[in-house]
Amino acid sequence: LILSIDVSVNFVFPLLKVAGSGTTRVPRQRLLHIRAVAFEYRVLSSFAWSRFAVWGAGRDGRNFLSALSLKAFKQVAAFIDIDPKKCGRVYK
């Protein structure tokens, strides 16, 4: 699941602190956490978003769901996917 969110450097930079230089590769799970935090901060903090859907019911969608805070997790209304094998499933 790729989220393109315009996040200020002041918000993201503290989240990217890793051992070594700034050119160190950031692990995929760390980037996922940063995206989830940014999504909650920039999108879900608006009163207009009491519920939302996650596009992609596969690995990336489930990983995004697990990276959300409990409050944001409870706001997920559904997963959306075009793969018929994934439709109708329930994630807990």
C-alpha angles and dihedrals in degrees: 000000000000119000119190106204126167102229125174119245090239090060100044103036096071089051092055097058107134132160114275131017127340089260093065112121112256114224117247092241091054091052089049090053090050091050092049093049091047091048092052093045099044103031112019095045087073115093089228091074108068090138133016141175128234116226109224124039094202132089097302094048092049091046090051090050092051091049092058122095117255090256092053091042089060090053094062108111099180149333117248121209139154095215107101090208090064097044117100095026122130122218121199 
